[in-house]
Amino acid sequence: MASTKAGGSAKNLTDSNPKYLGVKLADGASARPGMVLVRQRGTKIEAGKNVRVAKDHTLFAIATGRVAYRTRRKTTFDGRVVAKKVADVI
């Protein structure tokens, strides 16, 4: 005899928490040292002037100034030229 009632199987009970990725300070916004500019997975946007990359690829400011996003042409390892976004604090 079963010790508990038949409960069925629960398949949709596990879910991960949202990570809230994306641009946190828009172009032209003022930034202070330590403020997060972009939360990202991988370096979709690269670090430029007065910007550093954290362990999880988050971009943060290291100086006071205005945020500026620009496009830089970059040559890949196989010779292709691609456009990469760059975040600066000027």
N, C-alpha and C positions, 0 to 999 in steps of 0.2 A: 504494500500500500504506500502511495506517495505521501511524503511528509509535508509537501506544499502544493498549492493549487497550480495548475498549468498557467504560466504567465505569458507564454509566447516569447518571441524573440524581439528585441529592441535593436533596430539597425540605425536609427537616425538620432541617437542620443549623444554622440561624440561630435564636437565641433570646436575648431580652434578660435581663439580670440582674434579680433581684427587688429591689424598692425598699424593702421593709420599712416600709410606711406604717402609720399608726394611732396610737392613744393610747399614749404611752410612760410617763406618770405618771398613775395613777388618782386618783379623787376622794379627798381626805384625805391623799394622800402629801405628804411634805415636799420642798420644792424650794429649790435654791440658785440664785443668779444664773447665767444661761447654760445651765441645764438645759433640755433639749427636753421639752415637754409633749405635743405632737401633731405628727406628720409627716403632711401632707395635700396633695392637689392641689386647689387652689381653697380658698376660705375656707368650708368646711362648718362649722367651729367658729371663731368670731370671738375676737379678743383682747379681754380685759377689763382689770381692774385689775392692774397690775404685770406685764403680759404684752405682748410685742411680736411682730410678724409679720416673718419673714425673707423673702428674695427668692423662695424657692420655696414660700411660704405656710406654712412651719413655724412653730409657736408655741413661744416660749421665755420663760422667766422672767427678770425683771430685778431681782427682790428675793427675799429669803429669806422663806419662809412655807409655808403649806399650800395645796395645789391644790384649787380648788372649781369644779365645772361647774354652770351654771345655764341656764335658758331665758329668753330675752328676746323680747318681742313687738316686731316691726319692721314698719314700713310700707314696701312696695316702691314703685317708681316709678309703677306703675299703680294704686296705691291699695289693693292687697290687703294684708292683715295676715298675716304669717307668724311662726312661732316659730323663732328661731335659737338654737343652743347657743353659750354664751360660757364661756371659760376664765378664771378669776381666780386670783391668788396672794394670799392674805390672811394 
